[in-house]
Amino acid sequence: MIKVLVVDDDHLVRKGLISVLPWNRYKMEVVGEANNGDAALKFMEENAVDLLITDIAMPVMNGLELIRIVNEQFPHIKTIVLTLHQDFEFIQDALRQGVIDYIAKIELETDKLDEVIQRIYDRYWNEKKQDERENMIQHLSNEQIDEMVVVFAPLGSLTITALEQTITEGTWEELDAYSWLWLPTTNSLLDCQSVCEKITIHYPRLLIGWLMESNDIAYSEMKQTLRRHGLKYFFYQCTAPGEWVKASIVTIKESGQVITEEQLLEHKQWWISLDWMHNDQIYHNRLQQLKEMQLPIAHLNQLMLEIVVHWNKQYSFIFKGDITVPTTFICWQQYVDWLAQLREQSAAVTKTTYSSEVTACIMRALKIVEEELADSLVAGIVAQRVNLSRSYFNQCFKDIVGLSFNEYVQQQRMKQAQNFLLRTNRSIRWISEQCGYTDEKYFSKLFRDIVGITPSEFRRRK
């Protein structure tokens, strides 16, 4: 039973509170009452009390002073204040002193008494549970812990309450909004492997780490290391959601290398060139280098978006719909699998009797067109740049892309022109030049022949 002491200088308020609330139904018992803070302290010195419910404005000793002394002398006692609506500033002072809740006296005159005591009951036990966790963690932090488990939920909401209901042995600590640490205690019935297995069954889309050889590092440093590098480390090491990875804190700490802007830019250029689409050796080398860099997940996502943007542009000649980056990746291996599927799609859309080297040359030509639409694009010059003869280049280009080189360039320029007309207020002359046409009149005539209306009419209608 939760032992309750009620303190209020108004006799009728005390008696009303004691009589109207269904204490027994919530395993609570009023063990005493007092009319001021001084009397309440004397009662607590001689009797066991778990929960103090006190008014604020009282003679002899007011509620705020009582709360302060109780916090110092009886730190295990939780406090709730009774108040009138006009006591708002006093309520704020009380909450700053660690009061777990307050009851407006008007609530005692309503039909919501069950809600009131239910709230009191829930708040009390939540606070007690938090105290126990903090005491346990403080105790454990002063000891050497050889093994523990860390859980990351990068994709969804997970609470420490849910984890405590799943693994009742040991102690859980929240590292941040997306990660939690399980600490075994001397009376824990489960070892770390069993914890990993049980979490996997209940939550198959998490990253789970089994931390080993952790007793040579301070507990505070260990938590800081996990917050800074833990998610990224396990993201790259895990082969599939639900599989746990064994690691030491030292290994995780050493994995946190600094990535420079120059390195990021270099890798971005490598990947958006798409030359790895048709060259296995380049692909596997780039993939290994990317994994070793261990980019922050946000940067990795951005890189994948860049790849998709350029892939959609380069393969727009055959794909009617754009591909997108899935938002449900849990670990690095899922990115690898997705990139492999992208390569398969690329191979499928360019499947010809030509070798992968020739196909890669045509893909580089497409990239040149994408990047240099404003410049003069001549088939013979582009053929030289991709190391093919002009005649063979024209033949390969038509077979793989489905359009002649000049037809493809014209198609891309018209798409670019429509994009400028829709998204900018630039003049028709400027748009014409950006799309590779120095003669504005010729551009407008060509646009009308292909699109069906003039550039100005297209902009007005759209």
N, C-alpha and C positions, 0 to 999 in steps of 0.2 A: 504493500500500500504506500502511496505517496502521502507523506505527512505534511499537512498544510497549516500555516499560521495566518490568521486574518487580523490586520491592524487598521483601525479607522477610529477617529475620535467621535464619530456619530454612532451611538449604540444601535439605532434602528437600521443603519446601513449594514453594520456587522451582522446583526441577527438575520436581516433579510438575505444577505449573501450566503450565510451559512445554511439557511433553511430552504432556499429556493433552488439551489443548484443540486443536480443529482450526483453527488460525489461518489457514492458507492458503486454506481454503474460504471465508473471509469477508474475504479481501484484507487480512489483518493479518500483521505480521511482528515477532517478538520480536528487537529489535536489541541488547538488553543486559539485565543483571541486576546487583543490588547488595544488600548485606546490611545497609545502614543508610542514613539520610537524607543524611549527609554524602557518602558515596560516590556516591549517586544524583545529587546536585547536580554533583559533578565530572564525572560521565558526561554529563549534559545540557549542560554548558558546552562539551563537545567533540564532541557527536553530536546529530543531529537526532532529536527525540522528539515524537510526537503524543499518545500516551496513556500515562499513568503509572498502574500498578497497584501499590499499596503497602499493606503492613501498617501497623498503628497503633503497637503496642507494640514498640519496637526500641531497642537501645542507641545511644549516641553522639548520635543525633538521632531523635526519635520521628516517627511519621507525620504528626501534626497540625502540628508545626513545619515539616516538609518541605512539606506542602501550602501552608502560609502563604507560605513563601519562593518556591515555584513560582508561585503566583498573582501575586506581585510581579515576579519576574524572567522568568518564561516564561508569560505570560498565555494564550498560544495552546494550551498543553498542557492536555488534559482529564485528570481524575483519578478513579480508582475505588479504593475501599479494600477490603482483605482483612480479614476479621474473624471472631472466634468469637462465639457467641451472647451471651456475657456482656459483650461490648464495646458494649452498646446506647448508653450515654451517650457513648462516644467516637464512635459512628456519628452521633449527633445533632450533635456538635461538627463533625464532618467535613462533614456535609450543609450546615450553616450556612456553611461556608467555600466552598461551591460545588462540592463533589464531585458528579459526575453519577450515581453508583450505588455499590452495594457488593456484594461477593461473600462469602457465608458460606463458610468453608473446608469445611464439611460438604458443600456442593454439589459440591465437586470429587471426592467419593467416591461420587457417585450416577451414574445412567444419564441424567442430564439435562444433560450437558455441552454439547450442541448448543443447548439453550435458553439456557444461561448465556452463551455467546459471541454468540448471536444478539441477546440483550438488550444486551450490551456494544456490539455493532456499531450497533444501532439508536439507543441513547442517544448514542453518540459523534456520529453524523451529524446527529441532531436538534439537538444542542447546537451543532455547527459551523454548521449552517444558521441557527440562531437568532442566533449571533454575526454571521454575514455580514449578516443582515437588519438587526440593530441598528446595525452599522457603516455600512451603506448609508443607513439612515434618518438616522443622525447626520450623515452627510456631506450628504445632501439637505436636512436641516433648516437647514443653514448657507448654503444656496444659495437662489436665487429660482426657484420652480417656477411656470411659467405655467399649465399645465393638468394635471389629474389626474382620476381617476374614483373615485367613492364608491359602495359597494354596501350596501344594507340588506336583511336577510332577516327581516322581522317575524314570519313565520309558522312558521319551521322552523329546523332545525339546519343550519348551513353552517359549514365550517371553513376556516381560512386555508390548510390543506394542499390542500383541494379546489380552492380558487381558484388556488393556485400551480400545480397540475397543469393547470388550464384555460388560464391565462395565464402562460406561463413567462418572458416578458420583463418587464422592470421589477421593481418591488419592492412587495410587499403589506405593509400594516401593519394590525393589528387595532385598531380604535378601541374597541369593546366587544364584548359577546357577540353582537350582532346587526348589526354594521356593520364594514366594512373599506375601506381606502383603497389605491388603486393609484397608485404614483408612477412616472412614466416616467424612465428613465435615458438617458444620452447614447448608449448603444449599444442602446436598445430598438428592436426591429424593428416594433413596432406603435404606431400613434398612438391617441389617446383614442377616436376614433370606432370604430376597428376593435376596440378592447377592449370597448366597449359592445355592439357587434354580436355579438361572440363570447360574451360572458357571457349575452346574451339567448337565444342558441341553446341553451346548456347549462342555463341556469337561468331559465325563463320566468316564474317567480313571485317576482321580486325587484323592488325599487325601485333604479333606477340613476341616478346623477347625473353629468353631465359638468361638472366644475368649471373655470371659465374666469376669467381675469384675477385670479389668486390671488396674484400675486407682490408685492402691496403690503401684505400682512398677514403677521405672524410665523407661523412654522409651528406653534408651540405654541398660539397663539391660534386658528389655523384648525382644529386638531383639537378644541379645546374648543368652538368654535362648532358643528362638525358633531355632536359628542356631544350638545349641548344642543338644537339646533334642526334638525339635518339631516333626521332621519327625518320629523318633522312637516312640514317644508317640502316635501320631495319627495312625501310622501303626498298633500298637497293640490294639487300641481302636476301630478302624473302622471295621464294620462287613462286608462291601462290598464296592467296588469302587463306587464312586458317592454319598455315604452317608456321611453327615457331622457330626462331633462330637462336642459337646459343652464342653468347658474346661476353667479353669482359668490358668493364667500364673503360679501362685503359685503351682497348682497341677502338671503342666508340669515340673516345676523346681524340685519338690520333687521326680519325677519319675526317675530322672537320677542317679540311684544307680551305684556304681562301681562294676564290675564283676571281680573276681580274676581268675588267671590262674588255680588254684585248682578247682574252681567251674566249669569252662569251661571243664576241663578234666573229672571231675566227670560226668557231664551231657553227654559228648561225650560217655563215657563208658556205661552209662545207655542206650543210644539210639542205639548204634551200636550192643549191645547184642541181639537186636531184640526180647527180651522176651515179650515185650509189644504187639507184633503182634497177640498173641493168648490169651492174658489176658486183659480183659476189665478194670479191676480195676487198674492194673499197668499202662495201657495206659492212662487212664484219670488222674491219679495222676501225671504222668510224664508231660502230656500236660499242666496241671494247673501250675506245678512248672516252666515249661519253659516259659509260658506266664508271670508269676510273675517276673521272672528274667529280662525280656525285653532285651534280647541280642541285640546288634547292628545288623542291618540287614545283614551286611557282614558276621558276625559270624554265624548268623542263616542260611544263604545260605550255608556256609561251612559245618555246621552240617548236613544239608539236603543232601549234596553231599556225606558225609561220610556214611549216612544211605543207600543211593542208592548203593554205592560201595559194602557194606556188603550184602545188599539185593540181588544184582545181583549174588554175589558169592554163597550165601546160597541157592538161588532158581534156580541156573543154571541147576539143574537136570531136570527141566521141562520147563523152559522158554528158547526159542531159541534166542530171542533178548533182549538186556539190556533195562531197563527203565532209564529214565533221569529225572532230575528236571526241570520243566518248568521255563522259564525265564520271565514270565509275571505276577508274583505275585505282587499285589498292597498292600495287607493288610494281617494281621495275619490270618484272617479267611480262606483265600485261601490256606494257608499252612495246616490249620486244615483239610480242605476238601480234600486236596491232600493226606495227611497222612491217612485219612479214606479210600480213594480209594485204597491206598497201602495195607491197612489191608484187604480190601475186596478181592483184588487180591491174597494176601497171603492165605486167607481162601479158596479161590476157588481152588488154586493149591494143597492144602493139604486136600481137602474135603474128609473125610472118615467117617466111622462109629465110629471112636475113639473120645473120649472126647477132649475138648480143652486143658485139662491138659496133656493128653498123647501126643497130637500133639506138645505142647510146649516142652515136654521132647525130642522129636525127633529133634525139631529145635535147642535145645541146643546141641544135639549131632552133628548136622551139623556144629555148631559154633566151637565146639571142634576140629573137623576135619580140618576146615579152618585154625585155629590158630596153630595146632600142627602137621602139615603134616610131619615135619622133625623128629618127635618122633615116638616111637612105638605106634601104635594105635590098641588096641585089643578090640573086641566087648564086651567081658565080663566086662572089666575095665570101658569102656565108659558107659555101661549099669548101672553099680554101681554109676557112677558119676551123672547120670541123674535120679537115684532112680527107676530103672526098673530092673526086673529080666532079665537074659541073654536071655532066650528063648522068653519071651514076647517082649523084646526089638528088637530081630532079626525079629520077626513076624511084629511088628508095623513098623519098619524101612523099610522093604521090601514093605509093603502095601502102606505106605505114599510116600516114595521116588521113588519106582519103581525099585530099585536095592537093592541087599543085602548090608550089611555094608561093607564087604570087597571089593565088586565090586565098590561101591561108592568111597571108599578111594583110590583104584587103579586109578579110573577115574580122581579124583582130583589131584593125584600125577602126572599123565601124563600131565594134563593141566599145572600144575606148572612147570614141566620140560620143556615143549615147551616154556613157557613164559621166563624161564631163558635162554634157548638156543637162543631165538630171541633177548632178551633185554640186555644180559650181555656177557662178554668175559670169563666168568668163565670156569674152566676145567670141563670135564665130571664127574670126580670124585667128585668135589665139588657139582655139581648139583645133582648127585646121592644121596649124603649124605643129602642135603637140602630137598630132596623129600622122605626121609625115607628109603633109600636103602643103606646098608653098603657095599654091594658087587657090585662094578662097572660093572662087567661083566654080572651079573644077571640083573641089571638095563638096560644095553644096549640091552640084548636079549629081555627082556620084552617090552622095548620101540619099538623095531623093529617088534615084534609080533603084537602090538596094532596099531602103527602108519604106519607101512609098510616099514620104512627105519630106519637106525641107527641114533642115536643122532647127530653124526658128519655130516652125509649126510643131515639130516634135517636142521642143521644150515647153511651148505654150500648152499643148494638150496634156503632157505628162506632169 
